[in-house]
């Protein structure tokens, strides 16, 4: 899940030119779950902008229910089949979704002007309907096998790979005494799993070339090729 | 070989001191503090943007100490530099005559005076020690050969009163495997828990220099108890300070520091005294602790 929050309405308004014909697009997957760009929020955004004087010419959240806006083929087909006239008429699109969904609308409209309506804040686990939190930093090189399944890159404020710093007090992190020390969590879990000896393994520095952006994934028949500054890395999924 | 290394190798009980560079370019007072330590300590740590506050760098003041024939311990944290800059600063340090390096993680930028600075931590303190060991061996951490290699005396830190202690000890072992030849500790005020730590790590055979921050007031002790990880000033000491008239505080600070040092001396290989500006007390502390 890509977690998002809406930008302040006044900031959005400030980026619309007087009379600019804007069409609002939401996402029925992640943004809907974050209450930043589902059906209700997208309709409300259109209304709120109109009340502030914006020239909103329509809104939509591409369907079927639950589909991600970032699926280009679906978004393009939906917009062009359901809203062909509006798309032609619009000067710009306001997207209530993550940065990937935002770019998808740019692609789906063949490069029209697109305004971001949200800030993309992190990729997280939907722990419950009203709580999302971050367990992965998308670094391209997973180390959780050695850390009891808990990612130190994400859970440690300093992304330390070889154990805690000296900054924790009562199991809480130096950056915020209400926040758990990631390495305390890792230690507790490895101990509970009877795998504490794994804490003794030296973990190499991250290959930041795998964390370079932009990265891509090319899918083939039973294979996938990950491209980053580390080069092209092909894996066979059934071998 | 550095004097610090020689002293530790010879089994002598070592005393080290510390100075913190200023925020701004007036470094005279800081150098005066260092002068007060001349002849009293074997080496002087220079902190690296301590408390994550932007200020003059450790490398510059270490160089000033070298020029004055005072031996520095170059504190190097992982907070502000990626692996290229860390290794480069190590090579630079060697060319400037710096021989001792203390490898640390570094306080997080949100604790400092610019919360929005990017926390770098490209490598951690264990990986930094390993990188420095590679440099000592004539290669950088990616395996490329160096034209001329340094021979740093590498140190690391450990928090002996951390709770739980086990992850600290596991990391200490990793630091030793990565090339740490000596350890400095977080400030110790409870010799009993320090003794427990020394017993648990007695198989490590790497010298340990116990840290001690000179207590200036009861308020400072309470502040450290609340805010500084791994420091616990027992209530009796806080009270002892609280019951001291302000004009007698320096004398009390000497008494307490010397008393703790006397208790720590049989347990470890040296003490690292952090006077935080009260550098003029060091000779008295050393005398009263019977370290001469």
Interface residues (C-beta under 8 A of the other chain):
Chain A: X157 X158 X159 X160 X161 X162 X163 X164 X165 X166 X167 X168 X169 X170 X174 X175 X176 X183 X184 X187 X196 X199 X200 X202 X204 X205 X206 X208
Chain B: X78 X79 X83 X105 X106 X107 X108 X110 X111 X119 X121 X122 X123 X124 X125 X126 X127 X130 X141 X157 X158 X159 X162 X163 X164 X166 X167 X168 X170 X171 X173 X174 X177 X178 X186 X229 X230
